[in-house]
Amino acid sequence: MVNSENNVELGRSANVARVEVGMPLEADPLPRLLDATLSGMAVTGFVLSGIEYIDGCAYAQSWWCRQA
């Protein structure tokens, strides 16, 4: 799921990607990906790139998204 939302870590609006699970109270399996952009696409899937904040540290990250 990718949405535009105000982000506290960046102090501005950003595209935020997250993996949603089936149950609403269940924790997300991955940290949110901030400033998410589509960096690659093929018939087998796509790649989102952005920034993950974990314990106050920013990490450049890419997700390879494909159907299992």
N, CA, C and O atoms as CSV, one atom per row, in Angstrom:
chain,resi,resn,atom,element,x,y,z
A,1,MET,N,N,0.844,-1.158,0.000
A,1,MET,CA,C,0.000,0.000,0.000
A,1,MET,C,C,0.896,1.230,0.000
A,1,MET,O,O,1.798,1.332,0.831
A,2,VAL,N,N,0.664,2.166,-0.918
A,2,VAL,CA,C,1.436,3.409,-0.980
A,2,VAL,C,C,0.465,4.572,-0.896
A,2,VAL,O,O,-0.480,4.663,-1.679
A,3,ASN,N,N,0.708,5.474,0.072
A,3,ASN,CA,C,-0.127,6.657,0.264
A,3,ASN,C,C,0.757,7.867,0.476
A,3,ASN,O,O,1.899,7.744,0.921
A,4,SER,N,N,0.226,9.041,0.155
A,4,SER,CA,C,0.892,10.292,0.490
A,4,SER,C,C,0.381,10.731,1.852
A,4,SER,O,O,-0.829,10.801,2.070
A,5,GLU,N,N,1.306,11.030,2.780
A,5,GLU,CA,C,0.897,11.433,4.124
A,5,GLU,C,C,1.951,12.344,4.736
A,5,GLU,O,O,3.110,12.323,4.323
A,6,ASN,N,N,1.548,13.148,5.725
A,6,ASN,CA,C,2.503,13.968,6.462
A,6,ASN,C,C,3.367,13.043,7.309
A,6,ASN,O,O,2.854,12.165,8.003
A,7,ASN,N,N,4.685,13.246,7.250
A,7,ASN,CA,C,5.597,12.365,7.947
A,7,ASN,C,C,6.388,13.137,8.984
A,7,ASN,O,O,6.966,14.181,8.681
A,8,VAL,N,N,6.416,12.624,10.217
A,8,VAL,CA,C,7.106,13.284,11.328
A,8,VAL,C,C,8.623,13.230,11.145
A,8,VAL,O,O,9.301,14.236,11.356
A,9,GLU,N,N,9.163,12.080,10.759
A,9,GLU,CA,C,10.615,11.940,10.617
A,9,GLU,C,C,11.187,12.895,9.574
A,9,GLU,O,O,12.255,13.472,9.779
A,10,LEU,N,N,10.477,13.064,8.454
A,10,LEU,CA,C,10.964,13.930,7.386
A,10,LEU,C,C,10.504,15.378,7.550
A,10,LEU,O,O,11.092,16.285,6.963
A,11,GLY,N,N,9.459,15.598,8.343
A,11,GLY,CA,C,8.949,16.947,8.561
A,11,GLY,C,C,8.217,17.522,7.368
A,11,GLY,O,O,8.152,18.740,7.205
A,12,ARG,N,N,7.663,16.654,6.529
A,12,ARG,CA,C,6.944,17.097,5.325
A,12,ARG,C,C,6.070,15.956,4.813
A,12,ARG,O,O,6.048,14.861,5.376
A,13,SER,N,N,5.365,16.239,3.747
A,13,SER,CA,C,4.551,15.212,3.103
A,13,SER,C,C,5.461,14.267,2.307
A,13,SER,O,O,6.435,14.703,1.695
A,14,ALA,N,N,5.135,12.977,2.323
A,14,ALA,CA,C,5.957,11.997,1.616
A,14,ALA,C,C,5.090,10.829,1.159
A,14,ALA,O,O,4.045,10.549,1.747
A,15,ASN,N,N,5.539,10.152,0.102
A,15,ASN,CA,C,4.913,8.896,-0.302
A,15,ASN,C,C,5.425,7.818,0.644
A,15,ASN,O,O,6.632,7.611,0.771
A,16,VAL,N,N,4.494,7.133,1.305
A,16,VAL,CA,C,4.861,6.129,2.305
A,16,VAL,C,C,4.292,4.776,1.884
A,16,VAL,O,O,3.088,4.637,1.670
A,17,ALA,N,N,5.177,3.778,1.767
A,17,ALA,CA,C,4.758,2.416,1.427
A,17,ALA,C,C,4.792,1.573,2.684
A,17,ALA,O,O,5.668,1.742,3.533
A,18,ARG,N,N,3.840,0.667,2.802
A,18,ARG,CA,C,3.838,-0.261,3.930
A,18,ARG,C,C,3.187,-1.565,3.483
A,18,ARG,O,O,2.374,-1.594,2.559
A,19,VAL,N,N,3.565,-2.629,4.160
A,19,VAL,CA,C,2.984,-3.945,3.905
A,19,VAL,C,C,1.871,-4.128,4.922
A,19,VAL,O,O,2.117,-4.119,6.128
A,20,GLU,N,N,0.661,-4.293,4.443
A,20,GLU,CA,C,-0.470,-4.494,5.340
A,20,GLU,C,C,-0.760,-5.978,5.481
A,20,GLU,O,O,-0.713,-6.734,4.510
A,21,VAL,N,N,-1.062,-6.383,6.715
A,21,VAL,CA,C,-1.427,-7.771,6.987
A,21,VAL,C,C,-2.942,-7.872,7.099
A,21,VAL,O,O,-3.632,-6.852,7.082
A,22,GLY,N,N,-3.453,-9.057,7.210
A,22,GLY,CA,C,-4.895,-9.275,7.214
A,22,GLY,C,C,-5.634,-8.761,8.438
A,22,GLY,O,O,-6.754,-8.263,8.316
A,23,MET,N,N,-5.030,-8.871,9.618
A,23,MET,CA,C,-5.701,-8.463,10.849
A,23,MET,C,C,-5.305,-7.032,11.216
A,23,MET,O,O,-4.120,-6.701,11.161
A,24,PRO,N,N,-6.262,-6.173,11.590
A,24,PRO,CA,C,-5.948,-4.763,11.840
A,24,PRO,C,C,-5.022,-4.502,13.025
A,24,PRO,O,O,-4.283,-3.518,12.998
A,25,LEU,N,N,-5.027,-5.326,14.049
A,25,LEU,CA,C,-4.175,-5.097,15.222
A,25,LEU,C,C,-2.813,-5.762,15.108
A,25,LEU,O,O,-1.964,-5.588,15.983
A,26,GLU,N,N,-2.596,-6.515,14.048
A,26,GLU,CA,C,-1.328,-7.202,13.840
A,26,GLU,C,C,-0.265,-6.201,13.383
A,26,GLU,O,O,-0.555,-5.314,12.580
A,27,ALA,N,N,0.956,-6.340,13.887
A,27,ALA,CA,C,2.044,-5.430,13.521
A,27,ALA,C,C,2.455,-5.620,12.058
A,27,ALA,O,O,2.370,-6.723,11.518
A,28,ASP,N,N,2.899,-4.534,11.426
A,28,ASP,CA,C,3.389,-4.620,10.047
A,28,ASP,C,C,4.671,-5.452,10.021
A,28,ASP,O,O,5.510,-5.300,10.910
A,29,PRO,N,N,4.847,-6.330,9.023
A,29,PRO,CA,C,6.034,-7.190,8.983
A,29,PRO,C,C,7.321,-6.447,8.612
A,29,PRO,O,O,8.414,-6.938,8.892
A,30,LEU,N,N,7.205,-5.271,7.986
A,30,LEU,CA,C,8.370,-4.468,7.601
A,30,LEU,C,C,8.172,-3.030,8.062
A,30,LEU,O,O,7.034,-2.573,8.164
A,31,PRO,N,N,9.267,-2.299,8.346
A,31,PRO,CA,C,9.120,-0.870,8.646
A,31,PRO,C,C,8.587,-0.125,7.418
A,31,PRO,O,O,8.761,-0.583,6.289
A,32,ARG,N,N,7.945,1.013,7.640
A,32,ARG,CA,C,7.424,1.802,6.523
A,32,ARG,C,C,8.576,2.313,5.657
A,32,ARG,O,O,9.661,2.602,6.163
A,33,LEU,N,N,8.332,2.422,4.352
A,33,LEU,CA,C,9.313,2.920,3.390
A,33,LEU,C,C,8.907,4.342,3.018
A,33,LEU,O,O,7.886,4.552,2.362
A,34,LEU,N,N,9.724,5.331,3.446
A,34,LEU,CA,C,9.412,6.737,3.217
A,34,LEU,C,C,10.003,7.217,1.899
A,34,LEU,O,O,11.018,6.696,1.438
A,35,ASP,N,N,9.354,8.222,1.288
A,35,ASP,CA,C,9.756,8.727,-0.032
A,35,ASP,C,C,9.817,7.586,-1.042
A,35,ASP,O,O,10.731,7.519,-1.864
A,36,ALA,N,N,8.846,6.702,-0.973
A,36,ALA,CA,C,8.816,5.525,-1.850
A,36,ALA,C,C,8.626,5.939,-3.306
A,36,ALA,O,O,7.723,6.706,-3.639
A,37,THR,N,N,9.495,5.417,-4.162
A,37,THR,CA,C,9.387,5.651,-5.601
A,37,THR,C,C,9.506,4.318,-6.325
A,37,THR,O,O,10.194,3.405,-5.868
A,38,LEU,N,N,8.838,4.225,-7.442
A,38,LEU,CA,C,8.915,3.033,-8.282
A,38,LEU,C,C,10.218,3.112,-9.066
A,38,LEU,O,O,10.370,3.979,-9.927
A,39,SER,N,N,11.163,2.215,-8.777
A,39,SER,CA,C,12.466,2.287,-9.438
A,39,SER,C,C,12.688,1.206,-10.483
A,39,SER,O,O,13.679,1.253,-11.211
A,40,GLY,N,N,11.801,0.248,-10.571
A,40,GLY,CA,C,11.913,-0.784,-11.585
A,40,GLY,C,C,10.634,-1.576,-11.703
A,40,GLY,O,O,9.893,-1.730,-10.733
A,41,MET,N,N,10.375,-2.084,-12.911
A,41,MET,CA,C,9.130,-2.829,-13.125
A,41,MET,C,C,9.354,-3.887,-14.201
A,41,MET,O,O,10.016,-3.632,-15.207
A,42,ALA,N,N,8.801,-5.064,-13.982
A,42,ALA,CA,C,8.865,-6.160,-14.941
A,42,ALA,C,C,7.588,-6.971,-14.818
A,42,ALA,O,O,6.749,-6.678,-13.966
A,43,VAL,N,N,7.427,-7.984,-15.654
A,43,VAL,CA,C,6.218,-8.809,-15.588
A,43,VAL,C,C,6.184,-9.651,-14.318
A,43,VAL,O,O,5.114,-10.099,-13.904
A,44,THR,N,N,7.340,-9.874,-13.694
A,44,THR,CA,C,7.392,-10.701,-12.479
A,44,THR,C,C,7.254,-9.902,-11.196
A,44,THR,O,O,7.113,-10.498,-10.128
A,45,GLY,N,N,7.288,-8.578,-11.258
A,45,GLY,CA,C,7.153,-7.760,-10.058
A,45,GLY,C,C,7.671,-6.357,-10.279
A,45,GLY,O,O,7.848,-5.921,-11.417
A,46,PHE,N,N,7.916,-5.642,-9.175
A,46,PHE,CA,C,8.418,-4.274,-9.257
A,46,PHE,C,C,9.280,-3.974,-8.042
A,46,PHE,O,O,9.253,-4.708,-7.053
A,47,VAL,N,N,10.046,-2.889,-8.121
A,47,VAL,CA,C,10.938,-2.491,-7.034
A,47,VAL,C,C,10.557,-1.091,-6.569
A,47,VAL,O,O,10.456,-0.162,-7.371
A,48,LEU,N,N,10.347,-0.952,-5.249
A,48,LEU,CA,C,10.129,0.341,-4.610
A,48,LEU,C,C,11.395,0.700,-3.853
A,48,LEU,O,O,11.957,-0.143,-3.154
A,49,SER,N,N,11.851,1.943,-3.982
A,49,SER,CA,C,13.033,2.401,-3.263
A,49,SER,C,C,12.670,3.593,-2.400
A,49,SER,O,O,11.786,4.375,-2.750
A,50,GLY,N,N,13.354,3.733,-1.269
A,50,GLY,CA,C,13.086,4.843,-0.372
A,50,GLY,C,C,13.967,4.773,0.866
A,50,GLY,O,O,15.092,4.276,0.816
A,51,ILE,N,N,13.438,5.278,1.980
A,51,ILE,CA,C,14.174,5.363,3.235
A,51,ILE,C,C,13.374,4.672,4.335
A,51,ILE,O,O,12.168,4.889,4.458
A,52,GLU,N,N,14.036,3.847,5.128
A,52,GLU,CA,C,13.415,3.248,6.313
A,52,GLU,C,C,14.052,3.863,7.549
A,52,GLU,O,O,15.275,3.988,7.621
A,53,TYR,N,N,13.230,4.248,8.524
A,53,TYR,CA,C,13.737,4.719,9.818
A,53,TYR,C,C,13.560,3.591,10.829
A,53,TYR,O,O,12.447,3.118,11.056
A,54,ILE,N,N,14.675,3.163,11.437
A,54,ILE,CA,C,14.650,2.122,12.454
A,54,ILE,C,C,15.410,2.653,13.665
A,54,ILE,O,O,16.605,2.936,13.579
A,55,ASP,N,N,14.718,2.784,14.785
A,55,ASP,CA,C,15.304,3.301,16.026
A,55,ASP,C,C,16.001,4.643,15.816
A,55,ASP,O,O,17.080,4.877,16.361
A,56,GLY,N,N,15.381,5.529,15.022
A,56,GLY,CA,C,15.911,6.871,14.808
A,56,GLY,C,C,16.990,6.983,13.751
A,56,GLY,O,O,17.446,8.092,13.473
A,57,CYS,N,N,17.423,5.875,13.146
A,57,CYS,CA,C,18.443,5.893,12.095
A,57,CYS,C,C,17.789,5.676,10.735
A,57,CYS,O,O,16.904,4.833,10.589
A,58,ALA,N,N,18.230,6.439,9.750
A,58,ALA,CA,C,17.693,6.322,8.394
A,58,ALA,C,C,18.556,5.375,7.573
A,58,ALA,O,O,19.785,5.444,7.617
A,59,TYR,N,N,17.908,4.495,6.827
A,59,TYR,CA,C,18.593,3.534,5.971
A,59,TYR,C,C,17.991,3.581,4.574
A,59,TYR,O,O,16.770,3.552,4.420
A,60,ALA,N,N,18.846,3.655,3.551
A,60,ALA,CA,C,18.366,3.516,2.167
A,60,ALA,C,C,17.935,2.071,1.984
A,60,ALA,O,O,18.645,1.150,2.387
A,61,GLN,N,N,16.768,1.873,1.375
A,61,GLN,CA,C,16.216,0.523,1.269
A,61,GLN,C,C,15.437,0.381,-0.031
A,61,GLN,O,O,14.863,1.352,-0.524
A,62,SER,N,N,15.417,-0.807,-0.578
A,62,SER,CA,C,14.581,-1.139,-1.733
A,62,SER,C,C,13.830,-2.420,-1.443
A,62,SER,O,O,14.362,-3.349,-0.836
A,63,TRP,N,N,12.591,-2.453,-1.886
A,63,TRP,CA,C,11.759,-3.646,-1.746
A,63,TRP,C,C,11.495,-4.236,-3.118
A,63,TRP,O,O,11.051,-3.533,-4.026
A,64,TRP,N,N,11.764,-5.520,-3.272
A,64,TRP,CA,C,11.372,-6.231,-4.473
A,64,TRP,C,C,10.014,-6.845,-4.199
A,64,TRP,O,O,9.886,-7.736,-3.360
A,65,CYS,N,N,9.013,-6.375,-4.895
A,65,CYS,CA,C,7.625,-6.806,-4.670
A,65,CYS,C,C,7.213,-7.742,-5.786
A,65,CYS,O,O,7.277,-7.393,-6.965
A,66,ARG,N,N,6.792,-8.932,-5.404
A,66,ARG,CA,C,6.358,-9.918,-6.393
A,66,ARG,C,C,5.268,-10.776,-5.785
A,66,ARG,O,O,5.114,-10.831,-4.564
A,67,GLN,N,N,4.530,-11.430,-6.623
A,67,GLN,CA,C,3.470,-12.297,-6.153
A,67,GLN,C,C,4.079,-13.628,-5.722
A,67,GLN,O,O,4.886,-14.218,-6.440
A,68,ALA,N,N,3.684,-14.085,-4.551
A,68,ALA,CA,C,4.238,-15.351,-4.032
A,68,ALA,C,C,3.543,-16.545,-4.635
A,68,ALA,O,O,3.880,-17.684,-4.312
